[in-house]
């Protein structure tokens, strides 16, 4: 009898431990907190089914807020708005998301821009009064050496959200610049020497994602927004600005002589020096990493 009681007690203890462990695992992820994409490229579907057609791709580092979760055939699905499903955990244990407990204030290179060949980099530090400073760097080996610093102005405070809001792109994600003469915002210095502008990569897919989730743009419009917009092959391979969109487009760094509707401005003579003497690249063909520091961004 005593032996049976001991065995029964052991079974009860094990049952409690297993049940408690299952509950702990079930509650390990708090679905009230956002998640970030942990895999390189994760397709998003209109149905919780891998055999359905993919609507768009989410890239590593993007943030999602699940509305509900579903476990089906070993796949953990997140419903991320009224229309889209994300495979959070796939068969064979592939994990596509990770818990994001707090807002990430660190700058992330979501698109591998620093991994691309480049000889320069630019840092923009935004101040609270719609002014800032731009620093240029030259890459020497694995280090970046400071070249010059420029005062920069822009129209309005806050992170750019849509066309016509007069704001400039903000931080947390590495963007890029490239040098071009194809713009109506070109300038000229006091000697009459003409100079072009530097295009800013806006919008990027992460800029458009909140609008897609809110239904303000379609997945077709989202898929037309490139991270890096190359055209052509070989010697004819060139960079082109991102197409017009709900978020706006054609954001550039240009002379302060020209009016701005969301662009970044440098005084005329300094812009001439920037273009002719400082960041001189093979025109239209070289990406320049751009790191933007807002008030809440940490190095």
PLY file of the C-alpha trace (Angstrom):
ply
format ascii 1.0
element vertex 299
property float x
property float y
property float z
element edge 298
property int vertex1
property int vertex2
end_header
0.00 0.00 0.00
2.83 2.36 0.96
4.58 1.53 -2.29
1.44 2.46 -4.26
1.14 5.76 -2.37
4.77 6.60 -3.14
4.29 5.82 -6.85
1.06 7.87 -6.91
2.83 10.81 -5.23
5.66 10.67 -7.76
3.13 10.65 -10.63
1.35 13.69 -9.16
4.60 15.60 -8.73
5.71 14.77 -12.29
2.28 15.75 -13.63
2.46 19.09 -11.85
6.00 19.72 -13.09
5.16 18.84 -16.69
1.96 20.90 -16.64
3.77 23.83 -15.06
6.56 23.54 -17.65
4.08 23.46 -20.53
2.37 26.55 -19.18
5.70 28.30 -18.81
6.62 27.53 -22.39
3.19 28.58 -23.60
3.56 31.94 -21.85
7.22 32.47 -22.72
6.22 34.87 -25.53
4.07 37.81 -24.58
2.00 38.60 -27.67
1.32 42.09 -26.34
4.97 42.97 -27.07
6.31 43.45 -30.60
8.51 40.94 -32.39
11.35 41.47 -34.84
12.07 39.41 -37.93
15.09 37.23 -37.14
15.53 35.50 -40.53
16.93 37.17 -43.64
13.76 37.11 -45.75
10.37 35.88 -44.55
7.41 35.62 -46.98
4.02 36.83 -45.72
0.83 35.10 -46.84
-2.86 35.96 -47.10
-3.74 32.59 -45.51
-1.98 30.54 -42.78
-0.82 28.06 -45.41
2.65 27.74 -46.97
1.04 26.53 -50.19
-0.83 29.81 -50.67
0.77 32.60 -52.66
3.15 34.98 -50.92
2.05 38.64 -50.83
5.33 40.30 -49.87
8.63 39.79 -48.05
9.65 41.04 -44.61
13.37 41.49 -44.02
15.51 40.93 -40.93
15.03 43.59 -38.23
11.51 44.69 -39.19
8.96 44.86 -36.36
5.58 43.11 -36.19
2.72 43.21 -33.66
0.73 39.94 -33.79
-3.03 40.21 -33.43
-3.44 36.46 -32.85
-1.48 33.24 -33.15
-2.33 29.86 -34.70
-0.57 26.47 -34.57
-1.24 24.37 -37.67
0.69 21.29 -38.86
3.71 22.21 -36.76
3.79 25.81 -38.02
3.25 28.71 -35.61
1.50 31.51 -37.50
1.16 35.16 -36.50
-1.74 37.17 -37.85
-0.18 40.62 -38.25
-3.24 42.51 -39.48
-6.66 41.67 -40.85
-5.22 40.30 -44.11
-1.75 38.80 -43.60
-0.19 35.79 -41.89
3.47 35.38 -40.99
5.06 31.93 -40.39
6.75 32.63 -37.03
8.06 29.08 -36.54
8.28 26.71 -39.49
8.81 22.93 -39.67
12.27 21.67 -38.63
12.36 24.39 -35.99
13.18 27.36 -38.22
12.44 30.47 -36.12
11.59 33.59 -38.13
10.90 36.00 -35.24
12.31 36.97 -31.88
10.75 38.83 -28.96
11.31 42.57 -28.91
10.83 43.68 -25.32
11.56 47.36 -25.82
11.98 49.87 -28.60
15.33 49.40 -30.28
17.28 52.64 -30.13
20.35 51.19 -31.83
21.05 51.77 -35.50
20.67 48.60 -37.58
22.00 47.76 -41.03
18.88 45.89 -42.20
19.88 45.86 -45.87
23.61 45.10 -45.62
24.54 48.55 -46.93
27.84 48.63 -45.05
28.71 45.26 -46.61
28.59 46.75 -50.12
31.78 48.19 -51.68
32.18 51.85 -50.73
34.94 54.33 -49.99
32.97 56.93 -48.02
30.29 57.10 -45.33
28.16 60.00 -44.07
26.65 60.64 -40.64
23.75 63.05 -40.06
23.06 64.18 -36.49
19.63 65.82 -36.10
19.13 68.53 -33.47
15.73 69.41 -31.92
15.43 72.75 -33.76
15.28 71.37 -37.34
19.01 71.81 -37.71
21.86 69.37 -37.57
25.35 68.54 -38.64
26.64 66.24 -41.35
29.98 64.47 -41.00
31.81 62.82 -43.88
34.17 59.88 -43.47
36.60 58.03 -45.69
37.07 54.31 -45.25
40.73 53.38 -44.69
41.03 49.64 -44.18
38.43 48.73 -41.57
38.32 52.22 -40.04
36.43 55.39 -40.94
38.39 58.64 -40.72
36.55 61.93 -40.28
36.97 64.31 -43.25
34.68 67.34 -42.85
31.66 68.63 -40.90
28.81 70.71 -42.37
25.83 72.54 -40.81
22.59 71.09 -42.19
19.03 72.39 -42.15
15.67 70.82 -42.98
12.05 71.92 -42.84
10.22 70.24 -39.95
10.84 68.05 -36.90
9.96 64.38 -36.67
10.44 61.24 -38.73
9.12 61.42 -42.28
5.85 59.54 -42.65
4.09 60.56 -45.87
4.30 62.74 -48.95
3.99 66.46 -48.26
4.64 66.35 -44.50
7.79 68.50 -45.06
9.84 66.16 -42.85
13.12 64.41 -43.62
13.91 60.69 -43.20
14.91 59.70 -39.66
17.21 57.23 -37.98
17.51 53.72 -36.51
18.17 52.11 -39.91
21.21 52.62 -42.17
20.24 54.29 -45.44
22.42 55.37 -48.34
23.29 58.32 -50.55
24.55 58.42 -54.09
25.88 61.27 -56.20
23.94 62.40 -59.29
23.52 65.25 -61.74
19.97 64.14 -62.64
17.98 66.59 -60.55
16.19 69.90 -60.83
17.79 70.88 -57.51
21.34 71.27 -58.91
23.26 74.37 -57.79
26.23 76.55 -58.75
28.88 78.34 -56.70
30.09 81.95 -56.86
32.52 81.10 -59.68
29.64 79.77 -61.78
30.71 76.12 -61.39
27.69 73.82 -61.42
27.21 70.88 -59.06
24.59 68.20 -58.58
22.95 66.57 -55.56
23.05 63.39 -53.48
19.94 61.24 -53.49
18.74 59.75 -50.18
17.29 56.22 -50.19
13.70 57.01 -49.24
11.35 55.27 -48.93
12.82 51.93 -47.94
10.64 48.85 -47.29
10.67 49.43 -43.52
9.30 52.95 -44.10
6.33 51.50 -45.97
5.60 48.57 -43.65
3.41 50.47 -41.12
1.31 51.86 -43.97
0.91 48.37 -45.44
-0.20 46.99 -42.08
-2.69 49.84 -41.68
-4.12 49.25 -45.19
-3.09 52.66 -46.54
-1.06 51.02 -49.32
-1.45 47.64 -51.03
1.04 44.77 -51.10
1.54 45.54 -54.81
2.57 49.12 -53.95
4.78 47.84 -51.15
6.56 45.38 -53.43
7.49 48.19 -55.84
9.58 49.90 -53.15
13.18 48.70 -53.50
15.89 48.69 -50.85
18.56 49.34 -53.50
17.32 50.37 -56.92
19.83 49.18 -59.53
19.20 49.27 -63.26
21.33 48.03 -66.12
24.29 45.67 -66.24
28.09 46.00 -66.24
29.37 49.48 -67.05
25.79 50.68 -67.57
24.70 49.61 -64.06
23.37 52.72 -62.32
21.38 53.75 -59.28
17.97 55.39 -59.69
15.78 57.12 -57.11
12.97 55.20 -55.49
9.65 55.57 -57.31
7.03 58.08 -56.07
4.82 56.67 -53.34
2.47 57.48 -50.49
5.60 58.29 -48.42
7.00 60.66 -51.04
10.24 60.26 -52.99
13.20 62.14 -54.45
14.60 63.22 -51.08
18.03 64.76 -51.73
20.92 66.58 -50.13
21.18 69.88 -52.01
22.15 73.54 -51.79
20.26 75.81 -49.38
19.57 78.18 -52.30
16.79 75.84 -53.43
13.49 75.40 -51.62
13.02 72.21 -49.64
9.99 69.98 -49.08
11.65 67.31 -46.95
15.21 67.46 -48.32
18.45 68.17 -46.47
20.17 71.50 -47.15
23.81 72.64 -46.98
24.90 76.23 -47.62
25.76 76.83 -51.26
29.57 77.14 -51.13
29.84 74.22 -48.72
27.62 72.09 -50.96
29.92 72.91 -53.87
32.93 71.76 -51.81
31.04 68.62 -50.69
30.30 67.72 -54.31
33.62 68.64 -56.00
36.21 68.09 -53.26
34.90 65.94 -50.43
32.65 63.00 -51.40
33.70 62.49 -55.01
32.50 59.14 -56.33
32.08 57.60 -59.75
28.85 59.35 -60.70
25.62 57.40 -60.12
27.43 54.13 -59.41
28.63 54.11 -55.81
26.57 53.71 -52.66
27.51 55.90 -49.69
26.22 54.57 -46.35
24.14 57.19 -44.51
23.65 56.88 -40.75
21.08 59.27 -39.24
21.13 59.97 -35.52
17.80 61.16 -34.10
17.50 62.18 -30.45
16.70 58.63 -29.31
19.35 56.85 -31.38
22.46 55.38 -29.77
25.74 54.83 -31.62
0 1
1 2
2 3
3 4
4 5
5 6
6 7
7 8
8 9
9 10
10 11
11 12
12 13
13 14
14 15
15 16
16 17
17 18
18 19
19 20
20 21
21 22
22 23
23 24
24 25
25 26
26 27
27 28
28 29
29 30
30 31
31 32
32 33
33 34
34 35
35 36
36 37
37 38
38 39
39 40
40 41
41 42
42 43
43 44
44 45
45 46
46 47
47 48
48 49
49 50
50 51
51 52
52 53
53 54
54 55
55 56
56 57
57 58
58 59
59 60
60 61
61 62
62 63
63 64
64 65
65 66
66 67
67 68
68 69
69 70
70 71
71 72
72 73
73 74
74 75
75 76
76 77
77 78
78 79
79 80
80 81
81 82
82 83
83 84
84 85
85 86
86 87
87 88
88 89
89 90
90 91
91 92
92 93
93 94
94 95
95 96
96 97
97 98
98 99
99 100
100 101
101 102
102 103
103 104
104 105
105 106
106 107
107 108
108 109
109 110
110 111
111 112
112 113
113 114
114 115
115 116
116 117
117 118
118 119
119 120
120 121
121 122
122 123
123 124
124 125
125 126
126 127
127 128
128 129
129 130
130 131
131 132
132 133
133 134
134 135
135 136
136 137
137 138
138 139
139 140
140 141
141 142
142 143
143 144
144 145
145 146
146 147
147 148
148 149
149 150
150 151
151 152
152 153
153 154
154 155
155 156
156 157
157 158
158 159
159 160
160 161
161 162
162 163
163 164
164 165
165 166
166 167
167 168
168 169
169 170
170 171
171 172
172 173
173 174
174 175
175 176
176 177
177 178
178 179
179 180
180 181
181 182
182 183
183 184
184 185
185 186
186 187
187 188
188 189
189 190
190 191
191 192
192 193
193 194
194 195
195 196
196 197
197 198
198 199
199 200
200 201
201 202
202 203
203 204
204 205
205 206
206 207
207 208
208 209
209 210
210 211
211 212
212 213
213 214
214 215
215 216
216 217
217 218
218 219
219 220
220 221
221 222
222 223
223 224
224 225
225 226
226 227
227 228
228 229
229 230
230 231
231 232
232 233
233 234
234 235
235 236
236 237
237 238
238 239
239 240
240 241
241 242
242 243
243 244
244 245
245 246
246 247
247 248
248 249
249 250
250 251
251 252
252 253
253 254
254 255
255 256
256 257
257 258
258 259
259 260
260 261
261 262
262 263
263 264
264 265
265 266
266 267
267 268
268 269
269 270
270 271
271 272
272 273
273 274
274 275
275 276
276 277
277 278
278 279
279 280
280 281
281 282
282 283
283 284
284 285
285 286
286 287
287 288
288 289
289 290
290 291
291 292
292 293
293 294
294 295
295 296
296 297
297 298
